[in-house]
């Protein structure tokens, strides 16, 4: 036992007048592992309790991240205090660390800061439907380095946070979930345009997902090459592109059925070819 105590009291690291023994290292390792485990466990427990109380997921995410960083910082400072190591002992490596971060971790730091800006200012929130270039999807989580988005086809994407701040992003649900969309229909030239307007307006009024305020609007848009072109403009509550596509599909089904009942013909491209020539008989 005495031999074990002597081994544990052997100095391993010496900083000037401060010496670190094997016993201190083992104690600190145990406290460090226990402290990290406690911070992670308590953070998850706090997040689950907040989610059960129906608190905004964005607030939960911000609180969880801040708690983890604060908890890890306290664990680290407590570890140094137990070892009686002053922070000045690490001053000599601060310059090298700063240079390393400056040259090798620019993107990491940029995405880290961008992540905190997204969580604090909340220009993009969990549950928002975004359009970034050709990518369309719903935000599932905002992390310190990247944001996870689930595309409309179910594929998950990890987008660096800096791209969401530096590029143009269309947020369909930034303020609310009101979206205006259009269904276009072309009818034959001999069709009754007023009847066409009335039928399209009726279809919009009868659909349960189309809002009555603002009121749907039918526009006689143009005299096309092969048809009289109409637009049905209406507003809906929608948080995803799939919802809009389903509503537009329902309206097209109903318009086609109603037009068929009333004898209106949905136009298709047509071309009239006129042949003007002379038939010549050549005698040999």
C-alpha positions as CSV (number, residue, x, y, z in Angstrom):
1,X,0.0,0.0,0.0
2,X,2.8,2.4,0.9
3,X,4.5,1.6,-2.4
4,X,1.3,2.4,-4.3
5,X,1.0,5.7,-2.5
6,X,4.6,6.5,-3.4
7,X,3.9,5.7,-7.0
8,X,0.8,7.9,-7.0
9,X,2.7,10.8,-5.4
10,X,5.4,10.8,-8.0
11,X,5.4,14.1,-10.0
12,X,4.6,13.6,-13.6
13,X,4.4,17.2,-14.9
14,X,6.1,20.2,-13.4
15,X,5.1,23.9,-14.1
16,X,7.5,26.0,-12.2
17,X,6.5,25.5,-8.6
18,X,3.4,23.5,-9.5
19,X,3.8,19.7,-9.8
20,X,1.1,17.2,-11.0
21,X,1.2,13.7,-9.5
22,X,-0.3,10.5,-10.7
23,X,-3.0,10.6,-8.0
24,X,-4.1,14.1,-9.2
25,X,-4.2,12.9,-12.9
26,X,-6.4,9.9,-12.0
27,X,-8.7,12.0,-9.9
28,X,-9.0,14.6,-12.5
29,X,-9.7,12.0,-15.2
30,X,-12.5,10.5,-13.1
31,X,-14.0,13.9,-12.4
32,X,-13.6,14.9,-16.1
33,X,-15.4,11.8,-17.4
34,X,-18.1,12.1,-14.7
35,X,-18.5,15.9,-15.4
36,X,-18.8,15.4,-19.2
37,X,-21.3,12.6,-18.7
38,X,-23.4,14.7,-16.3
39,X,-23.4,17.7,-18.6
40,X,-24.5,15.6,-21.6
41,X,-27.1,13.6,-19.6
42,X,-28.6,16.8,-17.9
43,X,-28.6,18.6,-21.2
44,X,-30.6,15.9,-22.9
45,X,-32.9,15.7,-19.9
46,X,-33.5,19.5,-20.0
47,X,-34.2,19.3,-23.8
48,X,-36.7,16.5,-23.4
49,X,-38.5,18.3,-20.6
50,X,-38.7,21.5,-22.6
51,X,-40.0,19.6,-25.6
52,X,-42.7,17.9,-23.5
53,X,-43.9,21.3,-22.5
54,X,-44.4,22.3,-26.1
55,X,-41.7,25.0,-26.1
56,X,-40.6,26.3,-29.4
57,X,-38.0,23.8,-30.8
58,X,-35.8,26.7,-31.8
59,X,-35.6,28.0,-28.3
60,X,-35.0,24.4,-27.1
61,X,-32.1,24.0,-29.5
62,X,-30.5,27.4,-28.5
63,X,-30.8,26.6,-24.8
64,X,-29.4,23.1,-25.2
65,X,-26.4,24.3,-27.2
66,X,-25.7,27.2,-24.7
67,X,-26.0,24.8,-21.8
68,X,-23.5,22.3,-23.3
69,X,-20.9,25.0,-24.0
70,X,-21.3,26.5,-20.5
71,X,-21.2,23.1,-18.8
72,X,-18.1,22.0,-20.7
73,X,-16.4,25.3,-19.9
74,X,-17.2,24.9,-16.2
75,X,-15.8,21.3,-16.3
76,X,-12.6,22.4,-17.9
77,X,-12.1,25.3,-15.5
78,X,-12.8,23.1,-12.5
79,X,-10.3,20.5,-13.8
80,X,-7.5,23.1,-14.1
81,X,-8.4,24.4,-10.6
82,X,-8.2,20.9,-9.1
83,X,-4.7,20.5,-10.7
84,X,-3.7,23.9,-9.3
85,X,-2.6,24.9,-12.8
86,X,-2.9,28.6,-13.6
87,X,-4.2,29.6,-16.9
88,X,-1.0,31.6,-17.5
89,X,0.7,28.2,-17.9
90,X,-0.9,27.9,-21.3
91,X,0.0,31.3,-22.5
92,X,3.0,30.1,-24.5
93,X,0.7,28.0,-26.8
94,X,-1.9,30.6,-27.4
95,X,0.0,32.1,-30.3
96,X,0.4,28.8,-32.1
97,X,-3.3,27.9,-31.5
98,X,-4.3,31.3,-32.9
99,X,-2.2,30.8,-36.0
100,X,-3.6,27.3,-36.4
101,X,-7.2,28.5,-36.1
102,X,-6.5,31.3,-38.5
103,X,-5.2,29.2,-41.3
104,X,-6.7,25.8,-40.8
105,X,-10.1,26.4,-39.2
106,X,-11.6,29.4,-41.0
107,X,-14.5,27.5,-42.4
108,X,-15.2,25.8,-39.1
109,X,-15.2,29.0,-37.2
110,X,-17.3,30.7,-39.9
111,X,-19.9,27.9,-39.8
112,X,-19.8,27.9,-35.9
113,X,-20.5,31.6,-35.7
114,X,-23.2,31.4,-38.5
115,X,-24.9,28.6,-36.6
116,X,-25.2,30.8,-33.5
117,X,-26.5,33.7,-35.6
118,X,-29.2,31.4,-37.1
119,X,-30.2,30.2,-33.7
120,X,-30.2,33.7,-32.1
121,X,-31.7,35.9,-34.9
122,X,-33.9,33.0,-36.2
123,X,-34.1,34.0,-39.9
124,X,-34.4,30.3,-40.4
125,X,-36.2,28.1,-37.9
126,X,-36.8,24.5,-37.3
127,X,-39.9,23.5,-39.4
128,X,-39.4,26.2,-42.0
129,X,-39.7,25.2,-45.7
130,X,-36.7,26.5,-47.6
131,X,-35.7,26.8,-51.2
132,X,-31.9,27.1,-51.8
133,X,-31.1,26.9,-55.4
134,X,-32.5,23.6,-56.6
135,X,-32.9,22.3,-53.1
136,X,-36.3,22.4,-51.4
137,X,-37.0,20.9,-48.0
138,X,-37.9,21.3,-44.4
139,X,-35.4,22.3,-41.7
140,X,-35.2,19.5,-39.1
141,X,-32.3,20.8,-36.9
142,X,-29.8,23.7,-36.7
143,X,-26.5,22.6,-35.3
144,X,-23.4,24.6,-34.6
145,X,-21.7,23.7,-37.9
146,X,-24.4,22.7,-40.3
147,X,-28.2,22.6,-40.8
148,X,-30.0,19.4,-41.5
149,X,-32.7,19.7,-44.2
150,X,-35.1,17.0,-45.4
151,X,-35.9,17.4,-49.1
152,X,-39.3,16.8,-50.5
153,X,-38.1,13.4,-51.8
154,X,-37.1,12.4,-48.2
155,X,-33.4,12.7,-48.6
156,X,-31.5,14.5,-45.8
157,X,-29.0,17.2,-46.6
158,X,-26.4,18.8,-44.4
159,X,-25.8,22.4,-45.5
160,X,-23.0,24.5,-43.9
161,X,-24.5,27.3,-41.9
162,X,-22.5,30.0,-43.7
163,X,-24.2,29.1,-47.0
164,X,-27.6,29.9,-45.4
165,X,-26.4,33.4,-44.5
166,X,-24.3,34.2,-47.5
167,X,-26.6,33.0,-50.3
168,X,-30.1,33.9,-51.2
169,X,-32.6,31.6,-49.4
170,X,-36.3,31.5,-50.1
171,X,-38.1,30.9,-46.7
172,X,-41.7,30.0,-47.5
173,X,-42.7,30.2,-43.9
174,X,-40.6,33.0,-42.5
175,X,-43.6,35.0,-41.2
176,X,-46.5,32.7,-41.8
177,X,-47.6,29.8,-44.0
178,X,-49.7,31.8,-46.4
179,X,-48.8,31.0,-50.0
180,X,-50.3,32.3,-53.3
181,X,-50.3,29.9,-56.2
182,X,-51.7,29.6,-59.7
183,X,-53.5,27.1,-61.9
184,X,-53.4,27.8,-65.6
185,X,-56.0,26.5,-68.1
186,X,-56.4,27.0,-71.8
187,X,-59.7,26.6,-73.5
188,X,-60.7,26.5,-77.2
189,X,-61.3,29.7,-79.0
190,X,-65.0,29.1,-79.5
191,X,-65.6,28.7,-75.7
192,X,-67.7,31.0,-73.6
193,X,-65.1,33.1,-71.7
194,X,-67.6,34.2,-69.0
195,X,-68.7,30.7,-68.4
196,X,-65.1,29.6,-68.1
197,X,-64.5,32.3,-65.5
198,X,-67.5,31.3,-63.5
199,X,-66.7,27.6,-63.4
200,X,-63.0,28.2,-62.4
201,X,-64.1,30.6,-59.6
202,X,-66.7,28.0,-58.4
203,X,-64.1,25.3,-58.2
204,X,-61.8,27.5,-56.1
205,X,-64.7,28.5,-53.8
206,X,-65.7,24.9,-53.2
207,X,-62.2,23.6,-52.4
208,X,-61.8,23.3,-48.6
209,X,-58.1,24.3,-48.7
210,X,-58.5,27.4,-50.7
211,X,-58.9,30.5,-48.5
212,X,-61.9,32.7,-48.9
213,X,-59.9,35.8,-47.8
214,X,-58.0,36.8,-49.9
215,X,-60.6,35.9,-52.4
216,X,-59.7,33.7,-55.4
217,X,-59.2,35.6,-58.7
218,X,-59.7,34.4,-62.3
219,X,-57.7,36.3,-64.9
220,X,-58.2,36.1,-68.7
221,X,-54.5,36.2,-69.3
222,X,-53.9,36.1,-73.0
223,X,-55.0,35.1,-76.5
224,X,-52.7,32.2,-77.1
225,X,-51.6,30.5,-80.3
226,X,-54.0,27.6,-79.8
227,X,-56.2,28.6,-76.8
228,X,-57.7,31.3,-74.6
229,X,-55.5,31.4,-71.6
230,X,-56.9,31.7,-68.1
231,X,-55.3,31.9,-64.6
232,X,-56.8,30.9,-61.3
233,X,-55.0,32.8,-58.5
234,X,-55.7,31.7,-54.9
235,X,-54.2,31.6,-51.4
236,X,-53.7,28.5,-49.2
237,X,-52.0,27.6,-45.9
238,X,-49.1,25.4,-46.9
239,X,-45.8,24.5,-45.3
240,X,-44.4,22.3,-48.1
241,X,-44.3,22.1,-51.9
242,X,-46.0,18.8,-51.8
243,X,-49.0,20.4,-50.2
244,X,-49.3,23.0,-53.0
245,X,-48.9,20.4,-55.7
246,X,-51.7,18.2,-54.2
247,X,-54.0,21.2,-54.0
248,X,-53.3,22.3,-57.6
249,X,-53.8,18.7,-58.7
250,X,-57.2,18.5,-57.0
251,X,-58.3,21.8,-58.6
252,X,-57.3,20.6,-62.1
253,X,-59.3,17.3,-61.6
254,X,-62.3,19.3,-60.6
255,X,-61.9,21.9,-63.4
256,X,-61.6,19.1,-66.1
257,X,-64.7,17.3,-64.8
258,X,-66.8,20.5,-64.6
259,X,-65.6,21.7,-68.1
260,X,-66.6,18.3,-69.5
261,X,-70.1,18.6,-68.0
262,X,-70.6,22.1,-69.4
263,X,-69.2,21.3,-72.8
264,X,-66.1,23.4,-72.5
265,X,-63.1,22.1,-74.4
266,X,-59.6,22.3,-72.9
267,X,-57.4,23.3,-75.8
268,X,-54.4,21.5,-77.1
269,X,-51.7,22.8,-79.6
270,X,-53.0,22.9,-83.1
271,X,-51.5,24.0,-86.4
272,X,-53.2,24.8,-89.7
273,X,-51.2,23.9,-92.7
274,X,-52.2,25.6,-96.0
275,X,-50.8,24.1,-99.3
276,X,-50.8,26.4,-102.2
277,X,-49.1,24.9,-105.3
278,X,-49.7,24.0,-108.9
279,X,-49.8,20.5,-110.3
280,X,-47.9,20.3,-113.5
281,X,-47.9,17.5,-115.9
282,X,-44.7,17.0,-117.7
283,X,-44.8,15.3,-121.0
284,X,-41.7,13.5,-122.0
